Amino acid sequence: MDFELSTEQKDIQRAARSFAEGEFTRELALKHEREHSFPREIWKKACELGFMGLHFPEEYGGQGLGVMENVLVVEEFCRVDSGIGTTLALADFSSEIVMRHGTKEQKKRYLPAVASGKMISAGAFTEPNHGSDITRMDTRAVKNNGQWIINGSKIFITNGEIADFHIVLCQVDPDASPSYRGMATILVEKGTEGFEAKDVGEKMGIKMTSTAELSFNDVTVPLENLVGVENKGFYHVLEFFDESRIEIAATALGIAQGAFNRALAYSEEREQFGRRLADFQVTQHKLADMATAIETARLITYKAAWNYDQGRIDPVLTSMAKYVAGRTAVTVADEAIQILGGYGYTTEYEVERFYRDAKIAEIYEGTREIQKNTIASKLVSKK
């Protein structure tokens, strides 16, 4: 058992940290935060340096690396800035479904474009009436004259307004029992007639990331836009979740580390009652708890990434990683605000923004309750 990163992985980690520290300025972060705008200039630079899609095969614009290397980049990005880091981490969201199940033509069209900064991707899974329950879909796709005709709606879709293409989970066999055995994933490009995306409006956090409601009104696309196997869409999405939940855990891990670093630095500079905050035992205990929680989250996130790269898909482990890292991010960011006191409640000192950006890690990609269900399903014997 080896807990040491390889030389190549350390180099990737250092490169990601150097890039983020040089580009993710506080001023730029606040600008995009207040404008609710996507940081395209930084995203383009990150793509040019190979940070986006580095886990894609080399023939499709990537570096042929694994989930572990992607986790290292995401963690460093989010450690430096919670908003910019999360936004960049999600810019290629769900493109892995194309990478793992798409045709050669689909891979050639979409993957190099995502890796090079020409396209942003999105996964359209969540629906207004079903939320976390993706075993049922009201969005329907039917075949007609060599085409798919899609009708329905989706909600809380990451990158919804800015994505160049969406991978849409649709019900294609309404008579399937159970219903999830009759689903398919279908590509819909931005600008397709009948397809609309509308931002959901003000959010608590991740304000640089578009979160939208999608509507499909007789959206017509070729049958060739099917990704993977018809009636296997639900399983393609589940497999993707087992990978993407590790990435979400990495965003949470980075946010937790970033909030901790700021709290530690403040406690060593700030004086009260003639002593540094860091010299009070109550502060030291807070910092000890925070550091321990972060290291625990890091170990399970890294293990989940390593396990996936070994070709083992373990939903329990990925759910544990997302659950633990998400909870850690929220708890650590909350304690960071407490250490900074009134200053922690102000935007200038950043930890309040880290707190707001942390919370979503416990909600999207399956709430923490959904993760607990997955974990418990393997623990409790069925009658």
Number of C-alpha atoms within 10 A of each C-alpha: 3 5 8 8 12 10 9 10 17 14 12 18 21 15 16 22 21 14 18 22 15 10 17 20 14 13 10 13 21 18 14 18 20 10 11 17 14 21 20 13 9 17 21 17 16 20 20 13 15 17 25 28 29 21 21 24 17 13 12 21 22 21 17 13 16 18 21 24 22 23 25 23 28 30 30 29 31 31 28 27 25 31 30 28 25 27 25 25 24 21 25 22 22 22 25 23 21 22 20 15 17 20 16 11 9 17 23 16 12 22 26 20 19 24 29 22 20 13 17 23 27 25 24 28 26 24 23 13 13 15 16 18 13 18 14 21 26 18 20 21 28 17 14 11 8 10 16 22 19 26 19 19 24 26 23 20 25 24 28 29 20 20 21 19 22 24 25 25 28 27 28 25 18 17 10 13 9 10 18 22 21 22 28 27 33 25 22 23 16 17 11 13 13 13 20 18 22 15 18 16 11 9 13 11 19 23 23 23 26 23 23 22 22 21 19 22 14 17 19 21 21 16 17 14 18 23 25 18 14 16 20 16 27 25 16 22 23 13 17 17 21 22 22 21 27 29 30 30 35 35 35 39 34 32 38 35 26 27 31 26 18 19 25 20 11 20 22 13 11 13 13 10 6 7 12 15 21 22 13 12 10 12 19 15 12 18 22 12 14 23 18 13 20 23 15 16 27 22 14 20 30 21 18 31 30 17 17 20 16 10 8 11 16 14 20 19 23 30 28 23 31 33 27 24 34 28 22 29 34 24 18 29 30 21 23 30 25 17 23 21 11 10 16 23 16 14 12 13 18 21 31 22 27 31 25 19 26 33 20 19 26 25 15 17 20 21 19 20 13 17 24 15 14 17 18 12 12 11 10 8 7 6 3
